[in-house]
Amino acid sequence: MSIDAVLAELRTEYAPELAAELDRLFAQLAEGTTEARRTAHRIGGTAGSYGFDEISTLARAIETALETGAPVDEAAVSALRRHRASL
């Protein structure tokens, strides 16, 4: 099996976990919990590792906003919701 095939398989196996993490993040953002920053951080790292680069970038932007006390970019959240729908 080629490395590309192995990576594609890993990505497919990770997708349900990523979907669950995104759902968790959406709930935490709606509730305003402090866990949202950690969840965004975890998504930013793992999504990038599995090749979900745009999801990683969006999650990191949310994490940064939560760290600095800036408003969370609703466009980033909406984009993550669109990605979530496609997983």
Buried (B, 14 or more C-beta within 10 A) or exposed (E): EEEEEEEEEEBEEBBEEBBEBBEBBBEBBEEEEEEBBBBBBBBBEBBBEBEBEEBBBBBBBBBBBBEEEEEBBEEBBEBBEEBBEEB
